[in-house]
Amino acid sequence: MNDERWKVPVDGALIALCGLDGSGKTTQSKLLEKYLATKRTVHRTRPVTAHFREDPTLKAFLQDQLSEADMVDVVPELVLFSAMDRLRHMRTAMLPWMREGGVVISDRYVYSSYAWMVARGIPDLEWVVQLNRYLPEPQLTVYLDIPADLALDRIRSRGDEPRWEEVDQDRMSRVRDIFLRQEWGVSPSYHILDGQQPVHVLAEHIARLADEALQKRDAELAALK
């Protein structure tokens, strides 16, 4: 589906960690960065820009400050805005590292957008996927799976105020189901791990998966030389 220009650049690699908020993806991305940095050039990033995070309409949506009609109407706009922002972040903050042969660890990836946009009421997932079709498929994606109620407990336990969407357990469960089923298309590089395991156990498992994915990548690159 992707244009050749938008595949992960030769010599580079991309690893993504996804999951509900509170699943531990940021903790695990930091641990993976520390592990891989002993033997490779690594860059860890979160694929949204300040332009996206600080947008007044997005903030109003996430804080449940829009009218019911506006909440519905804003969702397609957010799909477009999210796709633009991800492409910009890929171009400016991810592709340059990969073109230099680095491993980029992405704390969240486009699959989060797929899951949340469908849960927010977009019935046409194919449209969302097409808008994001120029984003490369990672060499490894790890989805950290936890139940919706545990995600909410973890958000509150760290002192954060959950968004209205995160309090909606039916919506959160729908997001989880989309992640589990990979409704955008199943990939062998997508691994589902139990996010309720101890942090060190998960870190060791993710490190093994990363080593395997990068060794496979190295073999592919060697075959091209």
C-alpha positions in Angstrom: 0.0 0.0 0.0 2.8 2.5 0.8 4.8 4.3 -1.8 8.4 3.0 -1.9 9.7 6.5 -0.8 7.8 6.2 2.5 9.1 2.8 3.6 11.5 2.8 6.5 14.8 4.0 4.9 17.6 1.6 4.1 19.8 1.1 7.2 17.1 2.4 9.6 14.6 0.7 11.7 11.3 1.7 13.4 9.9 0.2 16.6 6.5 1.3 18.0 4.9 0.7 21.4 1.1 1.2 21.6 -1.6 0.7 24.2 -4.2 2.5 26.3 -3.1 5.4 28.4 -1.7 3.8 31.6 -0.6 0.6 29.8 3.1 1.3 30.5 4.2 2.1 26.9 6.2 5.2 27.9 8.0 3.3 30.7 8.8 0.4 28.3 9.9 2.7 25.5 12.4 4.3 27.9 13.7 1.0 29.1 14.0 -0.3 25.5 15.9 2.9 24.5 18.3 2.3 27.4 18.8 -1.3 26.4 19.3 -0.7 22.7 21.5 2.4 23.2 24.4 0.1 24.3 24.7 -1.2 20.8 22.9 1.0 18.4 22.1 4.6 17.6 18.6 5.1 19.1 16.1 8.0 19.1 12.9 7.8 21.2 10.0 10.1 20.2 6.3 10.6 20.6 4.7 11.2 17.2 2.6 14.3 17.9 3.9 17.9 17.6 3.3 20.9 19.9 1.1 22.3 17.1 -1.3 19.4 17.5 -1.2 19.2 21.3 -1.8 22.9 21.8 -4.7 23.2 19.2 -7.6 24.9 21.0 -10.2 22.8 19.2 -8.5 19.6 20.2 -8.2 20.7 23.8 -11.9 21.6 23.9 -12.8 18.2 22.5 -10.6 16.3 25.0 -11.9 18.4 27.9 -15.6 17.8 26.8 -16.1 21.6 26.4 -17.9 21.4 23.0 -21.6 21.1 22.3 -22.9 17.6 21.4 -23.3 18.6 17.8 -19.8 20.1 17.6 -18.3 17.0 19.3 -19.7 14.9 16.4 -18.7 17.4 13.7 -15.1 17.9 15.0 -14.1 14.2 14.8 -13.6 14.1 11.0 -11.5 17.4 11.4 -9.4 15.7 14.1 -8.8 12.8 11.7 -7.4 15.1 9.1 -5.4 17.2 11.6 -3.9 14.1 13.2 -2.9 12.6 9.8 -1.2 15.9 8.8 0.6 16.1 12.2 1.9 12.6 12.0 3.2 13.0 8.5 5.0 16.2 9.6 6.5 14.5 12.6 7.6 11.6 10.5 9.3 13.9 8.0 10.9 16.2 10.5 11.7 14.0 13.5 11.8 10.3 12.5 12.9 9.9 8.9 16.1 11.9 9.4 17.2 9.6 12.1 16.4 6.4 10.2 18.1 7.8 7.1 21.3 7.9 9.2 20.9 4.3 10.1 19.3 4.9 13.5 16.6 3.0 15.4 13.6 5.1 16.1 11.4 4.0 19.1 8.0 5.6 18.8 6.0 6.0 22.0 2.6 5.5 20.3 2.0 5.2 16.6 -0.7 5.6 14.0 -2.5 2.5 15.2 -3.6 4.5 18.2 -5.2 7.0 15.9 -7.0 4.2 14.1 -8.4 2.8 17.3 -9.4 6.1 18.9 -11.0 7.6 15.8 -13.2 4.6 15.2 -14.2 4.7 18.9 -15.0 8.4 18.5 -17.5 7.6 15.9 -15.8 7.4 12.5 -17.4 4.4 10.8 -15.0 4.5 7.8 -11.7 3.1 9.1 -10.6 2.6 5.5 -10.7 6.4 5.0 -8.5 6.9 8.1 -6.0 4.3 6.9 -5.8 5.8 3.5 -5.1 9.3 4.9 -2.2 7.7 6.8 -1.0 5.4 4.0 2.4 7.1 3.6 3.5 6.2 7.1 5.9 3.2 7.1 5.1 0.0 8.8 7.5 -0.6 11.8 9.9 -3.5 11.9 8.2 -4.2 15.3 5.0 -3.0 17.0 4.3 -4.0 20.6 0.8 -3.5 21.9 0.6 -3.6 25.7 -2.8 -4.9 26.6 -4.6 -4.0 29.8 -8.4 -3.9 30.6 -10.1 -0.5 30.4 -10.8 -0.4 34.2 -7.2 -1.0 35.0 -6.1 1.8 32.6 -8.4 4.2 34.4 -7.0 3.2 37.8 -3.5 3.7 36.6 -4.2 7.1 35.2 -5.7 8.2 38.5 -3.0 6.6 40.6 -0.3 8.7 38.9 -2.2 11.8 39.8 -3.6 12.6 36.4 -7.2 13.8 35.7 -8.7 11.3 33.2 -10.3 12.7 30.1 -14.0 12.2 29.7 -13.3 9.5 27.1 -11.1 7.6 29.5 -13.9 7.6 32.1 -16.2 6.1 29.5 -15.4 2.4 30.0 -17.4 1.2 27.0 -15.4 3.5 24.7 -12.1 2.5 26.2 -13.1 -1.2 25.8 -13.9 -0.5 22.2 -10.4 1.1 21.7 -8.9 -2.0 23.3 -10.8 -4.4 21.0 -9.7 -2.5 17.9 -6.1 -2.8 19.0 -6.5 -6.5 19.8 -8.1 -7.3 16.4 -5.9 -5.0 14.4 -8.9 -3.9 12.4 -6.7 -1.9 10.1 -5.0 -5.1 8.9 -3.1 -7.9 10.7 0.7 -7.9 10.5 3.2 -10.5 11.7 5.4 -7.7 13.1 2.6 -6.7 15.6 2.9 -8.4 19.0 0.3 -8.3 21.8 1.8 -8.6 25.3 0.0 -8.7 28.6 0.6 -5.3 30.1 -0.2 -6.5 33.6 3.1 -8.4 33.8 5.8 -7.0 36.1 7.8 -4.1 34.4 11.0 -6.1 34.3 9.4 -9.1 32.7 7.8 -7.0 30.0 11.1 -5.2 29.4 12.9 -8.4 28.9 10.3 -9.7 26.5 10.2 -6.5 24.5 14.0 -6.5 24.4 14.0 -10.0 22.9 11.4 -9.1 20.3 13.5 -6.0 19.4 16.7 -8.0 19.0 14.9 -10.5 16.8 13.3 -7.7 14.6 16.6 -5.9 14.3 18.6 -9.0 13.5 16.1 -9.7 10.7 16.4 -6.1 9.5 20.2 -6.5 9.5 19.9 -9.7 7.4 17.6 -7.9 4.9 20.1 -5.0 4.6 23.0 -7.4 4.2 21.2 -9.1 1.3 20.9 -5.8 -0.5 24.7 -5.2 -0.4 
